[in-house]
Amino acid sequence: MSLPSKTIDELVSLYVLEPSIKDIYVEGETDKALLSWFLIRNNRNDINIYSIDVVDVPHHLLAHYALTPRSNRSKIIAFSYELSKIHGLRASVLCVADRDYDVYLSNVSTNKFLTFTDFNCIESYLIDNSVFDKFVSIVIGGLSCDSELMMRAAIKVLRGLFFIRTANEMLKWNMEWIPIKRYITVHRDLIEFDEARFIAAYLLKNRRSADKDVFCAKIAECKARAPKDVRFVIRGHDLIELLHLIFSKLKRRRCFGDAEYFGGSYMGCLEPSDLGRHPLFKFILSM
């Protein structure tokens, strides 16, 4: 049974009365589990981690700040904005949001209560050769192909998916996503994404076929502006979904469960040292 959520006013009152509190709010349960484990491994039992779901962030507040409705990221940002209005608030409260499309849509104002993942999302920390090698060796049970070549091929697909998603965001078309499975071919370390066919189906699904030239031009613009670090041009859920699809085809005799369970297994290959060298986690330990 879930506990009732607290209002922002209730939490502000608590932080005013108890300035020694150290709380971190994150977007979801995966983020909460990872940060909680990281803190325990670093002997920091004085910091509490919460999913933003425990906070009642009303819809009208998201609308007031022109934030995307029904989004935990939006709730994190709106909560930080409300905290920043309280003059002299001394409690150590940190709201951690994914960067998402900030490279292309930098429309969020920063404040002392708000910070972002070092890369696009929590799953971006998994894009590390040592972490991936551990995952392939232990969880996957090894491969007959080169794991580094496989990851490079997967990243190429992930970049393509990200640019398609970003074009939709930049154009503000609010198109409904379609499954990628039919457009992915896997053979050893060869992973191909039929991008043209996917785009055609995506636009058709959303009755935007007539706007194909506009959409493709926006994708080209996204690619031209893309940062070199691939961790800024992938989406976490796409990473997990694609790798789950790849390994389910390459290792048919092994049972990887659903994508969520698979993603948890991959996340479990991270070590505290893998995270601790990044600015976000250094900052959290300094609280």
ABEGO torsion letter per residue (X at the ends): XBBBBBBAAAAAAAAAABAABBBBBBABAAAAAAAAAAAAAAGBAABBBBBAAABBBBAAAAAAAGBBBGBAAAAAAAAAAAAAABBGBABBBBBBBBAEAAAABBABBBBAABBBBABABAAAAABBAAAAAAAAAAAAGEBABBAAAAAAAAAAAAAAAAAAAAAAAAAGAGBBBBBAAAABBBBEABBBBBAAAAAAAAAAAAGAAAAAAAAAAAAAAAAAABBABAAAABBAAAAAAAAAAAAAAABAABBAEBAAAAAAAAAAABBAAAAAABAAAAAAAAX
